[in-house]
Amino acid sequence: MALEDGVEAHLLQQAASCDVIGSRGFEFSTTFRTQLNQQYPRLDFNQPMIEFTQHEAQARPKSRTAMVVQSGFKYLVKFNPYLDQ
């Protein structure tokens, strides 16, 4: 989502992408990521997210979600820099 689409929409897309697949997570220090995880634990986020998107892809095989799943989305989620706890 481009900044021209609206600041709020752009920031929400960037934040969700960072949270789910760790995009641009390298821009945050290890200390900050550790503090963030301590204050807001992920509570086993990764596996349910993978299962949900795979279910959606099966239910709607012509959707954008299906395309993302076929492109290896589960590996992006699984190997993001944020640890499940």
MOCOR-V835272 format. One record per pair of residues at least 12 apart in sequence whose C-alpha atoms are under 6 Angstrom apart, sorted by sequence separation. I is the first residue (numbers start at 1). J is the second residue. D is the distance in Angstrom with one decimal. If there is no record, write none. Layout:
I|J|D / I|J|D
This chain:
50|74|5.5 / 44|84|5.0 / 44|85|5.8 / 42|84|5.2 / 43|85|5.2 / 42|85|5.8 / 21|76|5.2 / 21|77|4.6 / 20|77|5.9 / 22|80|4.7 / 21|80|5.1 / 22|81|5.8
